[in-house]
Amino acid sequence: MVRIPDAKVALSTASVYPESTATAFEIAARLGYDGVEVMVWTDPVSQDIEALRRLSDYHGVPILAVHAPCLLITQRVWSTDPWVKLQRAKNAAEKLGASTVVVHPPFRWQRSYAREFVRGVWRMEHETDVRFAVENMYPWRYRDREMLAYAPDWDPTNDDYRHFTIDLSHTATSRSEALEMVGRMGDRLAHLHLADGNGSNKDEHLVPGRGSQPCGELLEQLAVTGFEGHVVVEVNTRRAMSAAEREADLAEALAFTRLHLASPKR
């Protein structure tokens, strides 16, 4: 069995919510993750480049990616202008040595931003060595009603981007065939958010192996093809009854990831 040396396994700081960004660095170091992805959100530390650098240096855990503040709860983080948010995410990634900025497609009500999004992301890609990896999302559903909340599309493979992020909790929520979407992404797949789901209307972000998504199969496929991007564990531990239970879930996710990345040569 061989483990490909290029694919690093990172912990998303979102995986420890409602605990702090600083807690994520502590856990990543203790469990042996290769790095972290910083989710920029309302925690002031997640927005502070110097504080993040100190955490990275203190714990010996590199910052491999920055997730731009694209959520509803982060509409006022790093400005209300979405292009300013992306510019600041790019600057943070460059200063922190991260190779990737993860970005969601715009919300449909961000009309001007949505109209220029594809061209704008390409323009920003030409300004830096940092990759802007656009993430697959999902329709919003309530009972028998469906709302298309993202534009140009919740499925980024329907548009032309240089780099993609695949999120397996989002493929579950959108009820997409994950491996088919990965096939459409091809060699533009730069980043993986590893989580699981059962096709619920809610974005579940289960520990990989606890849902219906082909988490192990995709990791094995990436190992065989020599994937050089990052695999980021992004799971929901909000229901953990204790810090020990949260850490056990994150240790299980890391063990699952490394097991399936250790694929035999073909």
Disulfide bonds with the S-S distance in Angstrom:
none
